[in-house]
Amino acid sequence: MTITAQQRPAPVLTPLLLVAIAVTILAWASAFIVIRGTGPHFSGGALALGRLVVGVLLLAIVAFRKKWVAPTRREWLQVTAFGVIWFGGYNIALNIAEKLLDAGTTAMIVNIGPILIALGAGVILRERIPRWLAIGAAVAFFGAVLISIGSGATSFGTGVGIVWCFAAAIAYAAGVLFQKPALRRLPNAQVTWMGCAIGMIVCVPFAGDLIRDLQAAPLPAILGVVYLGAVPTAIAFSTWAYALSRMPAGQLGVSTYVVPPLVIVLGLVVFGEVPTIVAIVGGAICLVGVALSRRKIRIPELVETVSGPGKSMAE
């Protein structure tokens, strides 16, 4: 048996892939602001259901234009878990959290998700965790902590909102880890639509609340629900699935550390929330962490392989 050295190819960041990442980040950042604005008029479950109904209808236009690929039993389990946990659980937890916390603080805490994704991808999906990805994630997380302090997260005595944020972060990370393997064979649009439809079914018990809230809500709040379903859900989850199918989950997840600084800026513009110096410094550190995570290791990382056709110890 002969052991040889082999370098694992890195994902190619094509212009289209970079656009997909940018669209996802911008759309998800805007979602925190819109949820904050519509939250007073809708319960957490009602807002999640309304958003997912719009998302399902729009995603169906794309998903059913292509040939349907029958999922295996294992893929059904993966997509079901992805839909229940991320589309269903995450949206409900996030909506409740933003009733108790400001948008910037919520975005920071929820974005511990990429750390959980990177760790989970290494353990569960057996993805390689490059040195610079680990360093960048640690630096970005430190910046996120500063954003939390600067945004006044420590002033919330009950901590209920923070608990809901952590629940959303865990659901976010778990959803990605279930989605990633399903994208290996199934089309991106199909997986996204299936997950959104399953999440909608999970939220059906809130249908009565949604009907009641729609009758009482002002038009801008209703348009906010439509926006959440169209942009952060239908468009952003599609661009996310496209990117996730073409690069490691851990590396893509770290990119979303750009979201909290964007949310703080948008919060300033829309709600007049002025970020503190500490929050601004934290946002800058987050961006540095993302940049570090993109650095390439000059010395090729070695993967042990067994000589012979089709055999590899790296798998």
SEVEXRO-756707 format. One record per residue (C-alpha): residue number from 1; z, y, x. Coordinates in pm, whole numbers. Layout:
SEBA, kolro, c3, c2, c1
SEBA, NUM, Z, Y, X $
...
//
This chain:
SEBA, kolro, c3, c2, c1
SEBA, 1, 0, 0, 0 $
SEBA, 2, -108, 334, 150 $
SEBA, 3, 49, 666, 58 $
SEBA, 4, -186, 966, 67 $
SEBA, 5, -138, 1338, 3 $
SEBA, 6, -319, 1503, -284 $
SEBA, 7, -303, 1855, -415 $
SEBA, 8, -278, 1889, -792 $
SEBA, 9, -535, 2143, -918 $
SEBA, 10, -388, 2465, -1057 $
SEBA, 11, -503, 2600, -1395 $
SEBA, 12, -792, 2845, -1374 $
SEBA, 13, -702, 3177, -1537 $
SEBA, 14, -1042, 3264, -1684 $
SEBA, 15, -1100, 3603, -1852 $
SEBA, 16, -1094, 3435, -2195 $
SEBA, 17, -764, 3266, -2115 $
SEBA, 18, -612, 3595, -2000 $
SEBA, 19, -730, 3763, -2322 $
SEBA, 20, -570, 3485, -2527 $
SEBA, 21, -239, 3532, -2345 $
SEBA, 22, -253, 3912, -2387 $
SEBA, 23, -330, 3889, -2760 $
SEBA, 24, -43, 3645, -2811 $
SEBA, 25, 207, 3866, -2628 $
SEBA, 26, 106, 4186, -2808 $
SEBA, 27, 101, 4020, -3151 $
SEBA, 28, 439, 3853, -3105 $
SEBA, 29, 591, 4177, -2977 $
SEBA, 30, 470, 4358, -3289 $
SEBA, 31, 623, 4084, -3505 $
SEBA, 32, 977, 4182, -3401 $
SEBA, 33, 910, 4539, -3517 $
SEBA, 34, 751, 4442, -3848 $
SEBA, 35, 1028, 4191, -3925 $
SEBA, 36, 1282, 4463, -3855 $
SEBA, 37, 1103, 4695, -4098 $
SEBA, 38, 1048, 4443, -4379 $
SEBA, 39, 1379, 4259, -4338 $
SEBA, 40, 1580, 4483, -4573 $
SEBA, 41, 1346, 4392, -4860 $
SEBA, 42, 1323, 4014, -4810 $
SEBA, 43, 1569, 3736, -4744 $
SEBA, 44, 1517, 3537, -4422 $
SEBA, 45, 1373, 3234, -4600 $
SEBA, 46, 1154, 3437, -4837 $
SEBA, 47, 1001, 3635, -4551 $
SEBA, 48, 929, 3314, -4361 $
SEBA, 49, 761, 3155, -4664 $
SEBA, 50, 550, 3461, -4743 $
SEBA, 51, 435, 3486, -4381 $
SEBA, 52, 343, 3118, -4365 $
SEBA, 53, 152, 3119, -4695 $
SEBA, 54, -74, 3394, -4559 $
SEBA, 55, -103, 3213, -4226 $
SEBA, 56, -200, 2881, -4385 $
SEBA, 57, -477, 3041, -4592 $
SEBA, 58, -628, 3226, -4296 $
SEBA, 59, -594, 2938, -4049 $
SEBA, 60, -767, 2703, -4294 $
SEBA, 61, -1086, 2909, -4260 $
SEBA, 62, -1105, 2819, -3891 $
SEBA, 63, -950, 2472, -3898 $
SEBA, 64, -1187, 2327, -4158 $
SEBA, 65, -1502, 2467, -4002 $
SEBA, 66, -1478, 2193, -3741 $
SEBA, 67, -1469, 1817, -3776 $
SEBA, 68, -1127, 1682, -3869 $
SEBA, 69, -976, 1453, -3608 $
SEBA, 70, -745, 1193, -3760 $
SEBA, 71, -405, 1214, -3585 $
SEBA, 72, -239, 897, -3461 $
SEBA, 73, 108, 809, -3583 $
SEBA, 74, 258, 956, -3265 $
SEBA, 75, 57, 1277, -3306 $
SEBA, 76, 169, 1309, -3668 $
SEBA, 77, 530, 1293, -3550 $
SEBA, 78, 465, 1552, -3280 $
SEBA, 79, 287, 1795, -3514 $
SEBA, 80, 546, 1745, -3788 $
SEBA, 81, 830, 1822, -3548 $
SEBA, 82, 635, 2122, -3417 $
SEBA, 83, 581, 2256, -3769 $
SEBA, 84, 934, 2198, -3896 $
SEBA, 85, 1110, 2333, -3588 $
SEBA, 86, 889, 2623, -3480 $
SEBA, 87, 705, 2747, -3790 $
SEBA, 88, 992, 2668, -4022 $
SEBA, 89, 1323, 2684, -3836 $
SEBA, 90, 1227, 2951, -3585 $
SEBA, 91, 1096, 3196, -3845 $
SEBA, 92, 1402, 3162, -4068 $
SEBA, 93, 1644, 3203, -3777 $
SEBA, 94, 1455, 3501, -3636 $
SEBA, 95, 1440, 3679, -3973 $
SEBA, 96, 1816, 3640, -4025 $
SEBA, 97, 1890, 3750, -3668 $
SEBA, 98, 1697, 4074, -3710 $
SEBA, 99, 1904, 4163, -4013 $
SEBA, 100, 2204, 4177, -3781 $
SEBA, 101, 2062, 4289, -3445 $
SEBA, 102, 1811, 4549, -3331 $
SEBA, 103, 1459, 4435, -3243 $
SEBA, 104, 1499, 4479, -2865 $
SEBA, 105, 1817, 4276, -2839 $
SEBA, 106, 1673, 4005, -3061 $
SEBA, 107, 1358, 3983, -2851 $
SEBA, 108, 1559, 3954, -2531 $
SEBA, 109, 1782, 3674, -2650 $
SEBA, 110, 1500, 3479, -2815 $
SEBA, 111, 1309, 3501, -2491 $
SEBA, 112, 1548, 3272, -2310 $
SEBA, 113, 1309, 3024, -2472 $
SEBA, 114, 1069, 3022, -2173 $
SEBA, 115, 1355, 2909, -1946 $
SEBA, 116, 1420, 2619, -2183 $
SEBA, 117, 1046, 2548, -2200 $
SEBA, 118, 1008, 2540, -1822 $
SEBA, 119, 1305, 2306, -1784 $
SEBA, 120, 1202, 2089, -2077 $
SEBA, 121, 841, 2070, -1958 $
SEBA, 122, 960, 1946, -1620 $
SEBA, 123, 1194, 1685, -1766 $
SEBA, 124, 1014, 1575, -2083 $
SEBA, 125, 646, 1647, -2018 $
SEBA, 126, 678, 1575, -1644 $
SEBA, 127, 507, 1899, -1556 $
SEBA, 128, 539, 2022, -1202 $
SEBA, 129, 780, 2316, -1162 $
SEBA, 130, 637, 2522, -875 $
SEBA, 131, 881, 2714, -656 $
SEBA, 132, 747, 3054, -759 $
SEBA, 133, 763, 2962, -1129 $
SEBA, 134, 1133, 2882, -1090 $
SEBA, 135, 1196, 3201, -891 $
SEBA, 136, 999, 3415, -1137 $
SEBA, 137, 1180, 3263, -1435 $
SEBA, 138, 1520, 3332, -1276 $
SEBA, 139, 1429, 3694, -1195 $
SEBA, 140, 1286, 3752, -1544 $
SEBA, 141, 1595, 3601, -1704 $
SEBA, 142, 1817, 3837, -1503 $
SEBA, 143, 1607, 4125, -1632 $
SEBA, 144, 1646, 3994, -1986 $
SEBA, 145, 2025, 3992, -1943 $
SEBA, 146, 2013, 4356, -1836 $
SEBA, 147, 1808, 4435, -2148 $
SEBA, 148, 2077, 4267, -2356 $
SEBA, 149, 2353, 4474, -2195 $
SEBA, 150, 2152, 4794, -2220 $
SEBA, 151, 2068, 4728, -2586 $
SEBA, 152, 2433, 4687, -2678 $
SEBA, 153, 2441, 4314, -2750 $
SEBA, 154, 2805, 4300, -2642 $
SEBA, 155, 2907, 4541, -2920 $
SEBA, 156, 2855, 4289, -3199 $
SEBA, 157, 3202, 4148, -3260 $
SEBA, 158, 3115, 3860, -3489 $
SEBA, 159, 2828, 3736, -3276 $
SEBA, 160, 2659, 3590, -3583 $
SEBA, 161, 2330, 3758, -3505 $
SEBA, 162, 2340, 3634, -3146 $
SEBA, 163, 2401, 3279, -3267 $
SEBA, 164, 2090, 3301, -3488 $
SEBA, 165, 1895, 3435, -3190 $
SEBA, 166, 1997, 3138, -2979 $
SEBA, 167, 1898, 2907, -3264 $
SEBA, 168, 1556, 3074, -3273 $
SEBA, 169, 1520, 3040, -2894 $
SEBA, 170, 1600, 2669, -2904 $
SEBA, 171, 1357, 2616, -3192 $
SEBA, 172, 1088, 2810, -3000 $
SEBA, 173, 1129, 2595, -2690 $
SEBA, 174, 1147, 2266, -2880 $
SEBA, 175, 840, 2358, -3084 $
SEBA, 176, 633, 2419, -2770 $
SEBA, 177, 741, 2088, -2617 $
SEBA, 178, 629, 1901, -2929 $
SEBA, 179, 307, 2101, -2962 $
SEBA, 180, 186, 2057, -2604 $
SEBA, 181, 122, 1678, -2614 $
SEBA, 182, -45, 1704, -2956 $
SEBA, 183, -303, 1941, -2807 $
SEBA, 184, -422, 1685, -2554 $
SEBA, 185, -657, 1524, -2807 $
SEBA, 186, -640, 1717, -3133 $
SEBA, 187, -833, 2047, -3177 $
SEBA, 188, -628, 2365, -3128 $
SEBA, 189, -712, 2508, -3471 $
SEBA, 190, -625, 2184, -3647 $
SEBA, 191, -286, 2152, -3477 $
SEBA, 192, -200, 2515, -3552 $
SEBA, 193, -299, 2485, -3919 $
SEBA, 194, -111, 2158, -3963 $
SEBA, 195, 202, 2302, -3806 $
SEBA, 196, 184, 2615, -4019 $
SEBA, 197, 130, 2409, -4338 $
SEBA, 198, 426, 2184, -4257 $
SEBA, 199, 643, 2487, -4186 $
SEBA, 200, 537, 2637, -4520 $
SEBA, 201, 640, 2318, -4700 $
SEBA, 202, 980, 2335, -4530 $
SEBA, 203, 1023, 2689, -4667 $
SEBA, 204, 915, 2606, -5026 $
SEBA, 205, 1282, 2601, -5145 $
SEBA, 206, 1277, 2979, -5089 $
SEBA, 207, 988, 3029, -5335 $
SEBA, 208, 1218, 3173, -5602 $
SEBA, 209, 1360, 3425, -5354 $
SEBA, 210, 1008, 3522, -5244 $
SEBA, 211, 894, 3588, -5602 $
SEBA, 212, 1203, 3796, -5673 $
SEBA, 213, 1172, 3996, -5349 $
SEBA, 214, 799, 4060, -5401 $
SEBA, 215, 871, 4211, -5743 $
SEBA, 216, 1128, 4452, -5599 $
SEBA, 217, 977, 4528, -5257 $
SEBA, 218, 775, 4846, -5191 $
SEBA, 219, 408, 4816, -5098 $
SEBA, 220, 459, 4880, -4722 $
SEBA, 221, 704, 4588, -4703 $
SEBA, 222, 459, 4358, -4883 $
SEBA, 223, 183, 4465, -4645 $
SEBA, 224, 424, 4385, -4363 $
SEBA, 225, 450, 4027, -4487 $
SEBA, 226, 70, 4004, -4497 $
SEBA, 227, 50, 4142, -4143 $
SEBA, 228, 303, 3886, -4017 $
SEBA, 229, 98, 3606, -4166 $
SEBA, 230, -236, 3737, -4040 $
SEBA, 231, -166, 3866, -3688 $
SEBA, 232, 149, 3714, -3529 $
SEBA, 233, 93, 3385, -3715 $
SEBA, 234, -277, 3311, -3775 $
SEBA, 235, -422, 3497, -3477 $
SEBA, 236, -143, 3476, -3220 $
SEBA, 237, -58, 3110, -3276 $
SEBA, 238, -428, 3029, -3242 $
SEBA, 239, -459, 3215, -2912 $
SEBA, 240, -132, 3056, -2798 $
SEBA, 241, -261, 2705, -2878 $
SEBA, 242, -582, 2780, -2689 $
SEBA, 243, -386, 2889, -2381 $
SEBA, 244, -131, 2607, -2408 $
SEBA, 245, -407, 2345, -2411 $
SEBA, 246, -538, 2484, -2081 $
SEBA, 247, -228, 2552, -1871 $
SEBA, 248, 125, 2416, -1817 $
SEBA, 249, 378, 2496, -2088 $
SEBA, 250, 632, 2629, -1838 $
SEBA, 251, 394, 2873, -1676 $
SEBA, 252, 260, 3000, -2009 $
SEBA, 253, 611, 3036, -2150 $
SEBA, 254, 721, 3268, -1869 $
SEBA, 255, 441, 3507, -1967 $
SEBA, 256, 626, 3589, -2287 $
SEBA, 257, 896, 3764, -2084 $
SEBA, 258, 672, 4067, -2122 $
SEBA, 259, 757, 4072, -2495 $
SEBA, 260, 1109, 4229, -2478 $
SEBA, 261, 1000, 4540, -2283 $
SEBA, 262, 713, 4587, -2527 $
SEBA, 263, 947, 4551, -2823 $
SEBA, 264, 1178, 4817, -2679 $
SEBA, 265, 886, 5058, -2638 $
SEBA, 266, 762, 4986, -2991 $
SEBA, 267, 1115, 5024, -3126 $
SEBA, 268, 1132, 5368, -2966 $
SEBA, 269, 801, 5471, -3124 $
SEBA, 270, 860, 5326, -3471 $
SEBA, 271, 1236, 5346, -3526 $
SEBA, 272, 1331, 5612, -3272 $
SEBA, 273, 1554, 5368, -3083 $
SEBA, 274, 1597, 5513, -2735 $
SEBA, 275, 1644, 5243, -2468 $
SEBA, 276, 1915, 5297, -2206 $
SEBA, 277, 1846, 5317, -1835 $
SEBA, 278, 1989, 4967, -1797 $
SEBA, 279, 1743, 4833, -2056 $
SEBA, 280, 1451, 5005, -1885 $
SEBA, 281, 1551, 4857, -1548 $
SEBA, 282, 1582, 4515, -1714 $
SEBA, 283, 1232, 4547, -1858 $
SEBA, 284, 1093, 4633, -1516 $
SEBA, 285, 1266, 4332, -1362 $
SEBA, 286, 1117, 4108, -1634 $
SEBA, 287, 770, 4222, -1535 $
SEBA, 288, 848, 4152, -1169 $
SEBA, 289, 960, 3803, -1264 $
SEBA, 290, 635, 3736, -1448 $
SEBA, 291, 437, 3856, -1146 $
SEBA, 292, 635, 3629, -915 $
SEBA, 293, 575, 3330, -1142 $
SEBA, 294, 198, 3379, -1095 $
SEBA, 295, 210, 3359, -716 $
SEBA, 296, 39, 3064, -556 $
SEBA, 297, 211, 2846, -299 $
SEBA, 298, 23, 2870, 26 $
SEBA, 299, 134, 2532, 155 $
SEBA, 300, -23, 2266, -68 $
SEBA, 301, 234, 2079, -272 $
SEBA, 302, 203, 1711, -199 $
SEBA, 303, 179, 1452, -470 $
SEBA, 304, 229, 1095, -367 $
SEBA, 305, -51, 869, -482 $
SEBA, 306, -115, 501, -438 $
SEBA, 307, -457, 423, -291 $
SEBA, 308, -683, 237, -528 $
SEBA, 309, -885, 328, -839 $
SEBA, 310, -693, 474, -1133 $
SEBA, 311, -346, 434, -977 $
SEBA, 312, -115, 728, -920 $
SEBA, 313, 256, 764, -866 $
SEBA, 314, 232, 1121, -995 $
SEBA, 315, 184, 1009, -1352 $
//
